[in-house]
């Protein structure tokens, strides 16, 4: 049986999980990988801490066990890259700057396969990385970059290959979903739910990439490339996080028989693809509404087979580690056949604001008679059909009420609001909150 | 680009879906398969009917378009097998008799890959077929044989390869699930719900394989082989269908916050594997309880990544067809590398009756004072802890009540019932119904 040699760069939460599975599960992996997987080197600036934390032999780490200086890290990185016996490098350092991009590119240039969980890197520099991979005939494994343990990447690239996928709707940020679930189930405000998530280790000390929607956006960008052949910049995807969601929104959602979820959404319509990351009110009949806690879920609609739903752990050391090791198995087994070219499509990316969708609009208004009529009239003037008008709620001196629309564009709604502001400048206390309704 | 030639044997519901996708989607498939897929021949005894039904060119069919005699079918089958330019045969004839087994084996002997949706064939003759495949270095694709469009086979064999799967619980028979969903939602009796399923095309004219649990059993046998390396005979798997489920069971289930589902269950415990197909009361917190209608779902628990859930269409022409074409893509792309050997494991199959599980036991009794005490005492004597005692229901002259137990074995329960029958021979009106509770 051939030996397949692996080095891990960065042995924190995820890298540690990878190393643990490789060592603990070696016999079973031999059969799955059709090769003997050999973890030869771990490059980590803090070997003693990492070795202790993950219960890994210190001898596997580059250096003498002492913390490494930046120069030493560079020296050992060079050694690993120059070691022609190493077949594959696991990049679990993180970040998306030039330095980490260089490591990825050099890995491929040195004829080594690359496996990474780094969604930010692939979202920003995917085109460069995949092009280098094709040039050097080496594979890039990134199962772990989207939804941790859910095998969504290989499902799309190796399993659902006979179907034509028409839409994606997904919960891909466990932190946000945990927070929203807490807020909904226990009526707690955002800040409290966030603090709880941080306490339980679901949220980073700086949670902005999670609750701001950026992390979910990175994952959706990867799926947009894989499913629709779109190569977009991070900046071009409209992304909105969950920070603005409050108890009024959750109450209106409940009234509408919905849960609020941070949804990664993409829909193909002819050659156009509309996509966004936004909080949406998800109807209870939609399976995504029932995904609670830190779980991730991806719902795909295929032209031939209709709905597919995949759920599982979106994060965690061994969870993400198992996805990385499954990539290693696949690449060890299939070798250069596992090198996939991403066919760029003729699809055109279009703003979600131009896409017709049902919306819930919450108006905070001066509590004056006739206000519902003013708002409803302005909406009707934009040819938006109203589905339901939610119950008025009175908080302090203000009144809020919600209108659920039939499918219309965000642009139409903005026109209606502009009309209200023009003709009744004092009646809206704040800019209305506009939340898509996912059926 | 190399050409990859395909013949289809049997062009009914599923074969027709395969042909349709191959013709309709040819350009996209080229990229996914890294080859130009060419459907060269369809062997079908009723070409005119099939061609019309699926809107396929009659020229693709063997013969002149007229119905084929048995001799003609044999002649054309021989031609296809002897045609060395054909790379892969799709078997969508069905059945699990000697004749169809011979076709499968001859396909492999003639150095052609085999793709099939035939769960009965693989459940009965999987060992012979996979051994022939290994000998002749040809792949067997069977994604479509388990849960139609859900990519569960490749998920297990190519994606979850770093995890150690500890349990399977799955809804794999759409007909039964449709019937149970109807009974639960609309309070209709089994026969009515079955008739409705037949009217809608979800159930065969002879539904015994579906509602008797046999079809689900075939699929579980395939998963037992794939996941745990167990090679079992069809007869050795304990299988019970849904025919005995009535409105009382559904009422008790509702009281217990459960839905009744036909569950394919397998659990590894040390080197033992316990497995069965049975109706179970599924707690609402378990995602399987929410799977309604003809949808299929598979829930796996992994040592590293915890819960995985896969849902999708379990049957249908294009749904199952798309799974078959995904197998064709995979085999065309990876060639002989796609030939998998099933490692038989040291696992031992054990009767589910010896496995500790929580149960709901429904007793139909003479309505006499003290009956609950008699039953509860007999249960206690077997060291079974009672979780809850359900409300008594009175129908005609009898009383029924249910006891939910803490985990215990079916054998223990049978002992308790025997004890009641011995000491209070007249108090049980019928043999109690014993339904596992899936949490």
Interface residues (C-beta under 8 A of the other chain):
Chain A: X17 X21 X25 X28 X29 X31 X32 X33 X143 X148 X149 X150 X151 X154 X155 X158 X159 X160 X161 X162 X163 X164 X287 X290 X295 X302 X304 X305 X306 X307 X308 X309 X310 X311 X312 X313 X316 X318 X319 X321 X322 X323 X324 X325 X326 X328 X329 X330 X333 X334 X337 X343
Chain B: X17 X21 X25 X28 X29 X31 X32 X33 X143 X148 X149 X150 X151 X154 X155 X158 X159 X160 X161 X162 X163 X164 X287 X290 X295 X302 X304 X305 X306 X307 X308 X309 X310 X311 X312 X313 X316 X318 X319 X321 X322 X323 X324 X325 X326 X328 X329 X330 X333 X334 X337 X343
